[in-house]
């Protein structure tokens, strides 16, 4: 009872990476591995972890999911962790009010599962450090933001519970729909490099506007577009339209950038992409 059976993991159209930023409690690390394997997921990335995958407590809590600790990737930055992802989802239990609500526009776990159902590509689901969560800077690097529907009187859950709730909803959706999804568009994927170019195009367009709130406007456009999970072909058309609009605005304002060769296309920046 409780042993792991020698059967293959369930298949999905997507690859899910659970990304833990700054985890410091080995008990949580082990419990997360167990929750992941309980629901058929085994890809774990640790960003600057403060506890070891070889910690005895982590191994004991993981039980038969120790194989996830063995294969976990350890990186130093969030940018490195999501570099091959086509969808980056950040999690938070903080629910802001007022102007900040534009930034923290959350989806719920079952809405995330529905979006992921026919998505093809790598998905990063990111969780922050115990007691702190993800920083605003880290959340800004995400395409979607997810929160749990906890009671507002005590909304923050334990890290391992939060991961468990999310992988449960993803696997539940997989069990319900599985291979019986009919009439649903397949191949909803966005190449990681194209995602970076799209985001950069959005930012350059927003910066060309005559407004003091270009950063906020950029974030709003980014959120609206990425919630729709554009495919490669859709992203390419959006990029083309954004380049033309940016060029026109630059010409109108007398910005010399409008006639540069680089305006024919967007060259990915060497700076870390959000």
C-alpha positions, 0 to 999 in steps of 0.5 A: 500500500502506498508503493509506486507502480511500474506504469507510465506517467499520463500524457498531455499535449503540454510539458509542465515545469513546476518552478520553485523560487527560493524554497527553504523548507525541505519538508515542503520540497519533499511534499511537493514532489509527492503531490506532483507524482500523485498527479502524474507530473515529474518536471521540477525546477528549483531557482536558487533553492535554500535547501538541498534535494539530498536533505533527509527530511525532503527525501522522507516527505517525498516517499516514492517521489524521490526520483523527482528530487534526483532529476530536479534542475537547479538554476540561479535565475527565473529567466533561465528557468523559463527560457524554453517555455511558451506559457509562464504562469505565476502564482500569488495569494495576494489580491490587490485593490484599486489601480493594482488590480489591473496588474493582478488579474488572476485566473483560477486553477480550473481556468488554467487547466482549461487553457492548458488542455490543448496547449502544445509546448512547455508551461512553467508554473511558478511558486515563490518562497515560503512566507514571501511568495513571488516578488512583483518583479517576478510576477511581471515576467509571467504571462498569466497570474493564478490564485487559489479560491481560498477564503479571504479571511485566511487566503495564504496556503502552505506552499506544498498545498498550493502546488497540490491544488494546482496539479490536482486541477490539471490532472482532473481536467486530463482525466475528464477530457483525456483523448475525448476532446472533440472539435477543439483546436489543436496545436495551440503553442507559442515558440519561446523566441516568438513569445519574447519578440511579441512581448518586446513588440508590445513594449516598444509600441507602448513606449511610442505612445504619447502618455506618461503611463506607457509601462502600465499600458504595455502591461495591460496589452500584454495581459490581454494578448497572452490570456488569449494564448496566441499561436505562432501564426497569430503572434507573427501577425500581431508582431507585424501590426505592432511594428507598423503601428510603432513605426507610424507613431515614431514618424508622426512624432519625429522620432528618427527610429521610424526609418531605421532598418531595425523597424522592419522587424523586431530584433530580440533584446539581449536584456532579460525578457519578461 
